[in-house]
């Protein structure tokens, strides 16, 4: 195996690990959002907008740093 293929394989493995972590965090966030809305259905719009802002901040962090916080 050449050096480039070796590093490409490591990079692909690392990306898969980061993707798996992000998908797990997304599942957790969705569950949390649903629980909050069930507790306070009258505040659904506020909860959704707050979560949307947090999602955007999280995505920017991941894009810049490559890892979830």
C-alpha positions in Angstrom: 0.0 0.0 0.0 1.4 3.4 -0.9 1.6 6.3 1.6 -1.2 8.3 -0.2 -3.6 5.3 -0.1 -2.8 4.8 3.6 -3.6 8.4 4.5 -6.7 8.4 2.3 -8.0 5.3 4.2 -7.3 6.9 7.6 -9.0 10.1 6.5 -12.1 8.1 5.3 -12.2 6.3 8.6 -11.9 9.5 10.5 -14.7 11.1 8.5 -16.9 8.1 9.1 -16.3 8.3 12.8 -17.2 12.0 12.9 -20.3 11.3 10.8 -21.4 8.6 13.2 -20.9 11.0 16.2 -22.9 13.7 14.5 -25.7 11.4 13.6 -25.9 10.2 17.2 -26.0 13.8 18.5 -28.7 14.6 16.0 -30.9 11.8 17.3 -30.4 13.0 20.9 -31.2 16.6 19.9 -34.4 15.5 18.2 -35.5 13.4 21.2 -34.8 16.4 23.5 -36.8 18.8 21.2 -39.8 16.4 21.2 -39.7 16.1 25.0 -39.6 19.9 25.5 -42.5 20.4 23.1 -44.5 17.7 24.8 -43.9 19.5 28.2 -44.8 23.0 26.8 -46.8 22.7 23.6 -47.8 26.3 23.8 -44.2 27.3 23.4 -43.5 25.1 20.4 -42.5 28.0 18.1 -40.1 29.4 20.6 -38.5 26.0 21.3 -38.2 25.3 17.5 -36.5 28.7 16.8 -34.2 28.3 19.7 -33.2 24.8 18.6 -32.7 25.9 15.0 -30.2 28.6 16.1 -28.4 26.0 18.2 -28.3 23.6 15.2 -26.7 26.3 13.0 -24.1 27.2 15.6 -23.3 23.5 16.0 -22.9 23.0 12.2 -20.6 26.0 11.9 -18.5 24.6 14.7 -18.2 21.2 13.1 -17.4 22.7 9.7 -14.6 24.8 11.1 -13.2 22.3 13.5 -14.1 18.9 12.1 -15.3 17.6 15.4 -18.4 18.0 17.5 -17.9 20.2 20.6 
